[in-house]
Amino acid sequence: MTMDDDRAQLAAVATALEELTQRITELADDHQRGPDEQLAAELYEIERALQQAARRLDRLVRKG
């Protein structure tokens, strides 16, 4: 497998990660407005972890 193949696969993973992060954020926002603020806080924590993973993945792709 070539580095270009790896980059293409990693770019696809990055796109999926962005979509997943957006879905988590929407869920957190919905729960923030309701009675389940603790769930919202947990979801926002997951959102931050996903954003950090996306940044690391981006650095890895650019570095390669």
PyMOL commands that set and color helices and strands:
alter all, ss='L'
color gray80, all
select helices_A, chain A and resi 3-32+37-63
alter helices_A, ss='H'
color red, helices_A
deselect
rebuild
show_as cartoon
